[in-house]
Amino acid sequence: MAHSGDARREGGVLATLAKGLQRGAGSFAPEQPSTGVPNHGAGLPGRRRGEGLASVSHAASTPASAGEAVVLDCGISRRDSFTHVLWISPSATSLLGPDVAEVLGDAIGAHRAVHSWGWQGGDRLHVRAPGMDWDALLTFARETVDGLVG
């Protein structure tokens, strides 16, 4: 029982730390609209803050086109100066060749609403397209891939 005093003291310290971390935590929580209407304030039109990629169920379970196989989803970019992020499949290289980053980036960057783009790893294409709805960018990106493959 020599450790019981240490355990009580450790529990008290941890409890105090946990309470301290909880204070003010609400200011860091994502905003959830109470009306059920998506919050478009600082977010991406058509998405709610805190909603992750691929969290929305899709009607088809298998891709119907090369574009759907390559461009998996679109979300809100957390990188500075970007508004959207496109989730790119690893199969993009087999369909578009070894220069997939440059080819796909340039093709999507050709849209008039896209101001800039940049890669994060090989599977996240960050795009700056203020005011463009996420599903419009997703559709455009998939159609672009279909045009590159076809």
C-alpha positions as CSV (number, residue, x, y, z in Angstrom):
1,M,0.0,0.0,0.0
2,A,3.0,2.3,-0.3
3,H,1.7,3.5,-3.6
4,S,-1.8,4.5,-2.5
5,G,-0.8,8.0,-1.4
6,D,1.1,8.6,-4.7
7,A,-1.9,7.3,-6.7
8,R,-4.3,9.7,-4.8
9,R,-2.0,12.6,-5.3
10,E,-1.5,11.7,-9.0
11,G,-5.3,11.4,-9.5
12,G,-5.8,14.8,-7.9
13,V,-3.2,16.4,-10.2
14,L,-4.7,14.7,-13.3
15,A,-8.2,15.8,-12.3
16,T,-7.0,19.4,-11.8
17,L,-5.3,19.3,-15.2
18,A,-8.4,17.9,-16.9
19,K,-10.6,20.6,-15.3
20,G,-8.2,23.3,-16.4
21,L,-8.2,22.0,-20.0
22,Q,-12.0,21.9,-20.1
23,R,-12.2,25.6,-19.2
24,G,-12.6,27.6,-22.3
25,A,-12.6,24.5,-24.5
26,G,-15.9,25.6,-26.0
27,S,-14.2,28.4,-27.9
28,F,-12.2,25.8,-29.8
29,A,-15.2,23.5,-30.7
30,P,-16.6,23.7,-34.3
31,E,-19.7,25.8,-34.8
32,Q,-22.8,23.7,-35.3
33,P,-25.8,25.5,-36.6
34,S,-28.9,24.9,-34.3
35,T,-31.3,25.5,-37.2
36,G,-30.1,22.6,-39.4
37,V,-29.0,25.1,-42.1
38,P,-25.3,24.7,-43.0
39,N,-23.0,27.4,-41.6
40,H,-21.4,29.1,-44.6
41,G,-19.7,31.9,-42.7
42,A,-16.0,30.9,-42.7
43,G,-16.5,27.5,-44.2
44,L,-17.0,26.0,-47.6
45,P,-20.4,26.3,-49.2
46,G,-22.3,23.0,-49.0
47,R,-20.3,21.7,-46.1
48,R,-20.5,22.1,-42.3
49,R,-17.4,23.0,-40.2
50,G,-16.0,19.8,-38.7
51,E,-17.4,17.5,-41.4
52,G,-14.7,15.2,-42.6
53,L,-13.9,13.9,-46.0
54,A,-15.9,10.9,-47.0
55,S,-18.2,11.3,-44.1
56,V,-21.2,11.9,-46.4
57,S,-22.6,8.7,-47.8
58,H,-22.5,8.5,-51.5
59,A,-25.2,6.7,-53.7
60,A,-22.8,4.6,-55.7
61,S,-20.4,2.3,-53.9
62,T,-18.2,1.7,-56.9
63,P,-16.9,4.5,-59.2
64,A,-18.8,5.0,-62.4
65,S,-15.9,6.8,-64.2
66,A,-12.2,7.3,-64.1
67,G,-12.8,10.7,-62.6
68,E,-14.7,9.2,-59.6
69,A,-11.9,6.6,-59.2
70,V,-9.2,9.3,-59.1
71,V,-10.9,12.3,-57.3
72,L,-12.5,10.7,-54.3
73,D,-13.9,13.7,-52.4
74,C,-13.7,17.4,-51.8
75,G,-13.5,19.1,-48.4
76,I,-12.4,22.2,-46.6
77,S,-8.7,22.9,-46.7
78,R,-7.0,23.7,-43.4
79,R,-3.9,25.1,-45.1
80,D,-3.4,28.8,-45.2
81,S,-4.7,30.6,-48.3
82,F,-6.5,27.6,-49.7
83,T,-10.3,27.0,-49.6
84,H,-10.8,23.4,-50.8
85,V,-8.9,20.1,-50.7
86,L,-9.4,17.4,-53.2
87,W,-8.7,13.8,-52.0
88,I,-6.8,12.0,-54.8
89,S,-6.6,8.2,-55.0
90,P,-3.3,6.5,-55.3
91,S,-4.6,5.0,-58.5
92,A,-4.2,8.4,-60.2
93,T,-0.6,7.6,-61.2
94,S,-1.6,4.4,-63.0
95,L,-4.3,6.3,-65.0
96,L,-2.6,9.7,-65.5
97,G,1.1,8.7,-65.6
98,P,4.1,9.5,-63.4
99,D,3.6,13.3,-63.7
100,V,0.1,13.1,-62.2
101,A,0.8,16.0,-59.7
102,E,1.7,18.5,-62.4
103,V,-0.9,17.2,-65.0
104,L,-3.8,17.2,-62.6
105,G,-2.8,20.4,-60.8
106,D,-2.5,22.3,-64.1
107,A,-5.7,20.9,-65.5
108,I,-7.8,21.8,-62.4
109,G,-5.9,25.1,-62.1
110,A,-7.2,26.1,-65.6
111,H,-10.7,26.7,-64.2
112,R,-11.5,30.4,-64.1
113,A,-12.6,30.2,-60.4
114,V,-9.3,28.5,-59.3
115,H,-6.7,31.0,-58.2
116,S,-4.0,28.7,-57.1
117,W,-3.3,25.1,-56.1
118,G,-0.7,23.1,-54.2
119,W,0.0,19.5,-53.2
120,Q,0.2,18.0,-49.7
121,G,1.8,14.6,-50.1
122,G,0.5,12.6,-53.1
123,D,-3.1,12.5,-52.1
124,R,-4.3,16.0,-51.2
125,L,-4.6,18.7,-53.8
126,H,-5.3,22.0,-52.1
127,V,-7.1,24.6,-54.2
128,R,-7.9,28.3,-53.7
129,A,-11.3,28.8,-55.3
130,P,-13.2,31.3,-53.1
131,G,-17.0,31.2,-53.6
132,M,-16.9,28.0,-55.6
133,D,-19.3,25.4,-54.2
134,W,-17.5,22.1,-53.1
135,D,-19.7,19.9,-55.3
136,A,-19.1,22.1,-58.3
137,L,-15.3,21.8,-57.8
138,L,-15.6,18.0,-57.2
139,T,-17.7,17.6,-60.5
140,F,-15.2,19.8,-62.4
141,A,-12.2,17.8,-61.1
142,R,-13.8,14.5,-62.0
143,E,-14.8,15.7,-65.5
144,T,-11.2,17.0,-65.9
145,V,-9.8,13.6,-65.1
146,D,-12.3,11.9,-67.5
147,G,-11.1,14.3,-70.2
148,L,-7.4,13.5,-69.5
149,V,-8.0,9.8,-69.6
150,G,-10.5,9.6,-72.4
